[in-house]
Amino acid sequence: MKTVGESLREEREKKGLSLRDIETAISIRTLYLNAIEEGNYHLIPGEVYLKGFIRNYANYLGLNGQQMVDLYRKAQLPDSLGIENSVPNKTENVTEKPSGHNRKPSKWLLISLLAICVAGSAWWLLGSSTTEEPQVNRQVQQSPSISNQNAPIQSAIPAQPVKANTVIVTAKYTDQCWTSVTVDGKSIYEGTPQAGDTITWEGKKEVTITAGNAGGIDISLNGQSAGKLGEKGEVVLKTYTIKP
């Protein structure tokens, strides 16, 4: 079964494209494209970037990007399905050892029976003269009832409305760039906008943008320009929050 890298390289060569051609088309550096083809995934900074690059690369070549990502995931799973711990359960047959020799009633048995009879007689004699234990009268103190007083009822002071601060991030694309966005910890977007596209994301706490070509994005935070996300071809992950 072919690996992800082998499938991508074969399709690229079939179309007569070089890695430089792919880099120019989808703004993913040649270094990362070659790493994917060679299976050197450790050269790519992060699992999110890697999956996004595989998907974009495959889609550009006309392959199914999601299938390529699934193939990558499957290849990373440990091959441990056929391995089982086959430790046999050891059962020990425990046989009861016969007790000692059958012994006839000895004098110790007779002595024990006599002692029981004596103890029973003593208990009967002592029990008849035992005085009854006086009952203890326990007084349960009742907590004093709370008298209803005409105390003034304080009206609840309405809480002042809290100003809803939000994080509004606007990305203006000057070049094609694979982008993944997480808002308040929830992944809400992944795609490859083209030059001229503008997308806005709004969150209550934070907006995190991961880009494969950071130089192709101009960022605005709450209406204020924040400049370029990074350099051309640079992979950048950045989180925007509201300063207290």
C-alpha positions as CSV (number, residue, x, y, z in Angstrom):
1,M,0.0,0.0,0.0
2,K,1.4,3.4,-1.0
3,T,2.2,6.0,1.6
4,V,0.8,9.5,1.5
5,G,4.1,10.9,0.2
6,E,4.4,8.3,-2.5
7,S,0.9,9.0,-3.8
8,L,1.4,12.7,-3.8
9,R,4.8,12.5,-5.5
10,E,3.5,10.1,-8.1
11,E,0.6,12.3,-9.0
12,R,2.8,15.4,-9.1
13,E,5.3,13.8,-11.4
14,K,2.4,12.5,-13.6
15,K,1.3,16.1,-14.1
16,G,4.8,17.2,-14.8
17,L,5.0,19.6,-11.8
18,S,8.0,20.4,-9.7
19,L,7.9,21.2,-6.0
20,R,8.6,24.8,-6.8
21,D,5.5,24.9,-9.0
22,I,3.4,23.5,-6.1
23,E,4.9,26.1,-3.7
24,T,4.0,28.9,-6.0
25,A,0.5,27.6,-6.5
26,I,-0.6,26.9,-2.9
27,S,2.0,28.9,-0.9
28,I,3.5,26.0,1.0
29,R,7.2,26.0,1.2
30,T,9.2,23.4,-0.8
31,L,10.8,22.3,2.5
32,Y,7.5,21.1,3.8
33,L,6.3,19.6,0.5
34,N,9.4,17.6,0.3
35,A,9.1,16.5,3.9
36,I,5.6,15.2,3.2
37,E,6.7,13.2,0.2
38,E,9.7,11.7,2.1
39,G,7.6,11.0,5.2
40,N,9.8,13.3,7.3
41,Y,6.8,14.6,9.2
42,H,8.9,15.9,12.1
43,L,10.2,18.7,10.0
44,I,6.7,20.3,9.9
45,P,5.9,22.4,12.9
46,G,2.8,20.8,14.3
47,E,0.1,18.2,13.6
48,V,-2.5,20.9,12.5
49,Y,-0.1,22.3,9.9
50,L,0.8,18.9,8.7
51,K,-2.8,17.8,8.1
52,G,-3.6,21.1,6.4
53,F,-0.6,20.9,4.1
54,I,-1.5,17.3,3.1
55,R,-5.1,18.2,2.4
56,N,-4.2,21.3,0.3
57,Y,-1.4,19.5,-1.6
58,A,-3.7,16.6,-2.4
59,N,-6.6,18.8,-3.4
60,Y,-4.4,20.9,-5.7
61,L,-3.3,17.7,-7.5
62,G,-6.9,16.6,-8.0
63,L,-6.8,14.0,-5.3
64,N,-9.2,13.7,-2.3
65,G,-7.6,15.7,0.4
66,Q,-9.5,14.2,3.3
67,Q,-8.8,10.7,2.1
68,M,-5.1,11.5,2.1
69,V,-5.4,12.9,5.7
70,D,-7.2,9.8,6.8
71,L,-4.5,7.6,5.2
72,Y,-1.8,9.6,7.1
73,R,-3.7,9.1,10.4
74,K,-4.1,5.4,9.7
75,A,-0.4,5.0,9.0
76,Q,0.4,6.6,12.4
77,L,-1.7,4.1,14.4
78,P,0.4,1.4,16.1
79,D,0.0,-2.0,14.6
80,S,-1.1,-3.8,17.7
81,L,-4.4,-5.3,16.7
82,G,-3.1,-8.9,16.5
83,I,-1.0,-8.8,19.7
84,E,-2.7,-10.2,22.7
85,N,-1.4,-11.0,26.1
86,S,-1.6,-14.7,26.2
87,V,-0.7,-15.4,29.8
88,P,-2.4,-18.6,30.8
89,N,-4.4,-18.5,34.0
90,K,-2.8,-20.8,36.5
91,T,-5.3,-22.7,38.5
92,E,-4.2,-24.5,41.5
93,N,-6.1,-27.5,42.6
94,V,-6.2,-27.2,46.3
95,T,-7.1,-30.4,48.1
96,E,-8.0,-30.4,51.7
97,K,-5.7,-32.4,53.8
98,P,-7.4,-34.8,56.0
99,S,-7.6,-33.6,59.5
100,G,-5.9,-35.4,62.3
101,H,-6.8,-38.8,63.6
102,N,-10.3,-39.3,64.9
103,R,-10.0,-39.0,68.5
104,K,-12.4,-40.2,71.1
105,P,-13.9,-37.7,73.5
106,S,-11.2,-36.8,76.0
107,K,-11.3,-35.5,79.4
108,W,-10.9,-32.0,78.1
109,L,-14.2,-32.2,76.4
110,L,-15.9,-33.2,79.6
111,I,-14.2,-30.4,81.5
112,S,-15.4,-27.9,78.9
113,L,-19.0,-29.0,79.2
114,L,-18.8,-28.8,83.0
115,A,-17.5,-25.2,82.7
116,I,-20.4,-24.2,80.5
117,C,-22.9,-25.6,82.9
118,V,-21.3,-23.7,85.8
119,A,-21.2,-20.4,83.8
120,G,-24.9,-20.8,82.9
121,S,-25.9,-21.3,86.5
122,A,-24.0,-18.3,87.7
123,W,-25.6,-16.1,85.0
124,W,-29.1,-17.2,86.0
125,L,-28.4,-16.5,89.7
126,L,-26.9,-13.0,89.0
127,G,-29.6,-12.1,86.6
128,S,-32.4,-12.4,89.1
129,S,-30.8,-9.8,91.4
130,T,-29.8,-7.3,88.9
131,T,-31.4,-3.9,89.4
132,E,-33.0,-2.1,86.5
133,E,-31.0,0.6,85.0
134,P,-32.7,3.9,85.6
135,Q,-33.9,5.6,82.4
136,V,-32.2,8.8,81.5
137,N,-34.5,11.6,80.7
138,R,-33.0,13.5,77.9
139,Q,-34.4,16.9,77.4
140,V,-34.2,18.2,73.9
141,Q,-33.8,21.8,73.8
142,Q,-35.8,23.4,71.2
143,S,-34.2,26.2,69.3
144,P,-36.0,29.4,70.0
145,S,-38.4,30.2,67.3
146,I,-37.7,33.3,65.2
147,S,-40.3,35.8,65.8
148,N,-41.7,37.5,62.8
149,Q,-40.6,41.0,63.0
150,N,-41.6,43.7,60.6
151,A,-38.1,44.0,59.4
152,P,-37.7,46.1,56.3
153,I,-37.1,44.0,53.2
154,Q,-34.2,45.2,51.2
155,S,-34.9,45.2,47.6
156,A,-32.2,43.4,45.5
157,I,-30.0,45.8,43.7
158,P,-30.0,45.0,40.0
159,A,-26.6,44.0,38.7
160,Q,-25.0,46.4,36.4
161,P,-24.8,45.1,32.9
162,V,-21.3,44.0,32.0
163,K,-20.0,45.4,28.8
164,A,-19.6,42.5,26.5
165,N,-16.0,42.7,25.2
166,T,-15.4,40.8,22.1
167,V,-12.5,39.9,20.0
168,I,-13.1,40.8,16.3
169,V,-10.3,39.7,13.9
170,T,-10.5,40.6,10.2
171,A,-8.2,38.9,7.8
172,K,-7.6,40.5,4.4
173,Y,-5.8,38.1,2.0
174,T,-3.2,39.4,-0.4
175,D,-2.1,35.9,-1.4
176,Q,-3.5,32.4,-1.3
177,C,-3.0,31.0,2.2
178,W,-4.2,27.9,4.0
179,T,-5.9,29.0,7.2
180,S,-7.3,27.3,10.3
181,V,-9.2,29.3,12.9
182,T,-10.2,28.5,16.5
183,V,-12.6,30.8,18.4
184,D,-12.9,30.4,22.2
185,G,-11.3,27.0,22.0
186,K,-13.6,25.7,19.2
187,S,-12.4,25.0,15.7
188,I,-14.7,26.9,13.3
189,Y,-12.8,27.3,10.0
190,E,-10.3,25.6,7.8
191,G,-9.7,26.5,4.2
192,T,-7.6,28.2,1.6
193,P,-8.8,31.7,0.9
194,Q,-7.6,33.4,-2.3
195,A,-6.1,36.8,-2.8
196,G,-8.7,39.5,-2.4
197,D,-10.8,37.5,0.1
198,T,-11.7,39.1,3.5
199,I,-13.0,37.0,6.4
200,T,-14.0,38.2,9.9
201,W,-14.1,36.1,13.1
202,E,-15.6,37.2,16.4
203,G,-15.0,35.6,19.8
204,K,-15.8,36.4,23.5
205,K,-12.3,35.5,24.7
206,E,-9.9,34.8,21.9
207,V,-9.4,34.1,18.3
208,T,-6.5,31.9,17.2
209,I,-5.3,31.9,13.6
210,T,-3.0,29.3,12.1
211,A,-1.7,30.2,8.6
212,G,0.6,28.4,6.1
213,N,1.6,31.6,4.3
214,A,1.5,34.3,7.0
215,G,2.8,37.0,4.6
216,G,-0.4,36.7,2.6
217,I,-2.7,38.0,5.4
218,D,-3.3,41.6,6.7
219,I,-4.8,41.5,10.2
220,S,-7.1,44.0,11.8
221,L,-8.0,43.6,15.5
222,N,-11.2,45.3,16.6
223,G,-11.0,47.8,13.8
224,Q,-7.3,48.6,14.3
225,S,-4.6,47.4,11.9
226,A,-2.3,44.8,13.3
227,G,-0.1,44.4,10.2
228,K,1.0,41.3,8.4
229,L,0.5,38.0,10.3
230,G,4.1,37.0,9.3
231,E,6.5,36.6,6.4
232,K,5.7,35.1,3.0
233,G,5.7,31.3,3.2
234,E,6.1,31.3,7.0
235,V,3.9,29.1,9.1
236,V,2.4,31.1,12.0
237,L,0.1,30.4,14.9
238,K,-1.2,33.5,16.7
239,T,-3.8,34.1,19.3
240,Y,-5.7,37.5,19.6
241,T,-7.3,38.5,22.9
242,I,-8.7,41.6,24.6
243,K,-6.3,43.3,26.9
244,P,-7.9,43.8,30.4
